Amino acid sequence: RTDEEVLDHLKAENAYTEGLTDHLDGLRGTLYEEMVAGIKETDHTVPSPKSSDGYLYYSRTFEGKSYKSFCRAPLTPTWTTDAKSWDGSPDTPILPGEVAYLDVNALAEGQKYCSTGNVRVSPDGGKLVAYTVDFTGDEVTQLFVRDIATGEV
């Protein structure tokens, strides 16, 4: 990553490849749009209780964002009906009382790379969330513990 001779060679190879394939730019764009059209970008996983802390846990994805948000909402007798009535809007909670306890898009801001590993809510009623993150791509993660109520790390 620092050897100028290698970097110059890679730049030359990339320029050569771009020169040979620049006539395919329109096709690339068309293929990309066709693939994205088949993906529901604003979506959520099925809410499920992970412990006896009285919450349902799920993750959400949002159109135009690269990463998911980990969410939870209080477990209520009507949660299945509530989840089915979600209008599909990114601004509308899936369930009443929804809290995003870990927004990976926010973690990734200003980073060249971001990959979460383990994400676990504490067994003490879900007051804390522990999560690991790799910000470099070298598969070495850092451990963080965050207070869900205050957001303090």
Secondary structure, 3 states (H helix, E strand, C coil): CCCHHHHHHHHHHHHHHHHHHHHHHHHHHHHHHHHHHCCCCCEECCCECCCCCCEEEEEEECCCCCCCEEEEEECCCCHHHHHHCCCCCCCCCCCCCCEEEEEHHHHHCCCCCCEEEEEEECCCCCCEEEEEEECCCCCCCEEEEEECCCCCC
